């Protein structure tokens, strides 16, 4: 199962160094995934910005590894 790992923020949260990390198992092209994520999170975050979007083989495992690496932060 392939998908994407993403990092999203907005102007207010970026100042405070707050980021939303997650994954999606979407099979769409990367630009469409980015646009869908921004539209989805605009409900919660005004002026949403997708900082990073990386295609991975196993998004569930990649997200878990990412959170393990960032556990101290």
C-alpha positions, 0 to 999 in steps of 0.5 A: 500500500503506497501513500503519502506522509504530510506536514501541514501548518498555517501562519499562526501555528508556524510562528509558534512552530506547531505542525500537523503530521499525518498520512494519507493512503491516496493514490492520486498524483502528488499535486492533487493530494496536496490540494485535497489536504489543503482544502480538508484542513482549511476547515480547521486552519485558516491559510493552510500551508502544506510544508512537506508531502512525501510519497512512501511505500507504507504510509502507516509504518512511515508515520509511526516511524516519524512519530517515534523519531520525534517522540522527544519533541 
